Amino acid sequence: MKKQEKEICKDKKCPFHGELSVRGRHFQGYVKKIVGTRAVIVWEKFVYFPKYERYARKRSKIHAHIPSCLINEIKLNDYVEAGECRPISKITHFVVLKKIEK
């Protein structure tokens, strides 16, 4: 048996093999939902309120495109990094760059 060669990514919206350039902000968070080639990424941050002298938890959420070369690696509750790119669709302005082992 011959070893199977990896398929080359033919996704135009892939930052590694396609025409998409990544610039701007980068976020790290957990994949909460996957719909087709789009992932919902969520992360928590602590915000201090001086008036009450306490911290509060706030949650942020973005939608990111999953390139076809990473679609089999990314699962629910994975810790991933997403980078900003041009608007891909009405709500998608980010692309998943890598899965982070934690």
N, C-alpha and C positions, 0 to 999 in steps of 0.2 A: 504494500500500500504506500502511496506517495503522500507526503505531508501536504495538507491543504494550505494554499497560499491565502493570505488575508486579502479580502476584497478591498479595492481602492474606493474611497469615498467619492461619489459622484454628486454630492449635495452642493448646490451653488451657495447655500447659506452656511457652509462649514468654514470656520475661521482658519483651519489648517490646510484643507484641500480645495476650498472654493474661493470665491471672490469677496468674502465678507471681511472687513477690517474691524478689529476690536480697538476701541479707544475710550478714554473716559474712566468711569468708576468701575470698581470690581467689588463684588459682594460674595460672602460665604454664608451658606445656610443649608437647611434640610429640605429635601424634596417632599412636599406635602401631597401633591397630586400630579399625575401624568395623564395628559389628554392628547393622544396622537403623538406628534413630535414636539409638544409643548409641555414644560414642567412649571409647576407653581413652587417657588422657593421662598421659604419663611425663615426669619431669624428674629431673635429677641434681643432687646437692649434695655439697659437700666437707665432711667432718667431721674435726676435729682430735682426735687421741688423744695427750694429754700424756705418758702412760707411754712410748709409743714415739717421741714427738716426730715424728710423721708425720701426713699427711693420708690419708684414705680416701674413696673415692667411694661414695655411697649413692644408691639410686634410689627414688623414690616414684611411686605409681601411683594414679589415681582413675578412676572411671567417671562420665561426664557425658552428659547428654541434649543432643542437637543439635536445636534448633528447626527447624520445617519451612521457615522463611524463610532459614536458613543451610545447609540440607542439601546444596544444590548447590555451595556455595562451599568447604566443608570437605573436604579430601582427606587421604590418608595423608602423614605427615611434615610437615604444616603446623604452624606455631607459633601456638597459640591461647591465649586467656584463658578461664578457667572460674571461675564464682562459686558460692558455697554457697547452697543454697535448702532448702526443706522436702524430706523424703524423697519421691522420686518413685516409687521401687520399692525392692526389697530391697537392692540394691547401688548405686543411683543417688541421690546426694545433691547433685549439682552440675549446672550447666547451662552450655553453651558460650555465651560472650557475644560474642566477636569473633575474627576472624582477624587476627593481627599480622604485618605485612610485616617480614621481617628480611633 
